[in-house]
């Protein structure tokens, strides 16, 4: 879990998901991410686990605007529910999300991380 926390904090700090938030959600749910030495950062998270992590590291709720959602209408006093609702409405299973995740995956690979291909891809 320390590897996942560090990864999420790095993505947040360096704004890797800015402008690509849908792809970030898709990537975190459906792809395997590991370090060059093979240490697994994430083997894919459930929506609930991802929502909990976004709450824990205090992800900027304004990022849901990229998904066409209003953060003030998504349980603003309960951050985990806010994130879960945002993920459920984002369309993380769409082709648009997969393409966005592919772009983010390439950026992460340039940093030396290993990111699996889309499910169903070789």
N, C-alpha and C positions, 0 to 999 in steps of 0.2 A: 504493500500500500504506500510505502514511502516513495517508491519510484513513480507511482501514479500521481501522488500529491505534487511531487517535484515537477513532473511533466506538465500538469495542469497549471501550476503556478508560473512555469516558464512560458507557456502559451499565453496565459493572461498578461503577464508582465511585458512580453515582447509583442503583444497584440497580433499574434499569428492568425487568430480567428476573425479579426476585424474585417468586415466586408465579405466574409466567408463563413459566417456563423452556422448556416444550415449544413455546410460541408463538415464543419467541426463536429456537430451533433451526430451526423451520419457516421463519421469516422470513429467517434468514441463508442457508438453502439455496435457497429458492425464490422470493425476491423481489428486486427491484432497489431499492436505496436510494441516494438522491442528495441533495446539498445544494440549497438554493433556487436557487443560481446554475447548477445543472446538473452540477456536479462529481460524478462517480460515486463513491460510497463502496463499493458492492458490487453486482455484477450477478448475485449468487447464487454460493454456494461449494459445492464438492464436500464430501462428508462428511469426507474426509481433510484437505482444506484447513481446514475449520472446526475439526476436532480439533487440528490443528497450531496454529491461532491461539489456541484456548482454552488450550493448553499454554503458548504463548509469553507470554501476558499473565497467566498464573498464575490462571486462573479458579478460584473456590472449588469444589472437588470435591463439597462437601456439597450443591450444587444438584441433583445427580443424585437425591437423595432425593425431590424433587418428581416425578420420573419413576417412582417406585416401585422404584428401584434402590439397592443397597448399594454405596457407593464402595469399601469394603474388598474387595469381590469382583470389582472391575473393574481388574485389573492396576495396583495402587496404586503400583508402582515405575516404571511407564512411563506418564506422563501422556497422551501422544498416543494410546496404545492404550486407555487408560481412556476418553478422550473419544470415540474412534471407536466403542468398544463401547457406550457410553451412547447415542450418536446412533443406532446401528443397532438398539437395543432400544427406543428412545423412542416409535416410532410417529409419526414426523414427517410421514407421508403420510396421516394420518387426518383426519377432519372435525374432531375435537376440537382437533388441532394447528392446523388452518387457522383455526378460530374464535378460538383463543388468539392466533394471529399477527395476526388482524384487530384484536383489542383493543390489542395492542402497537403495531401500525401507526398506529392512531388517536392514541395517546399521542405517538408520534414525529412525526406530522404537526402536532400542536399545538406542537411545538418547532421547526417550520419545515422539517422534512425531507420529502422526497418519497419515498413508498413505493408501489411498484406494487401493483396488486390481485392477488388470488390468480390463479394460472395458470388459464385457462379462464373467468375473470370479466371483465366489462367495466368 
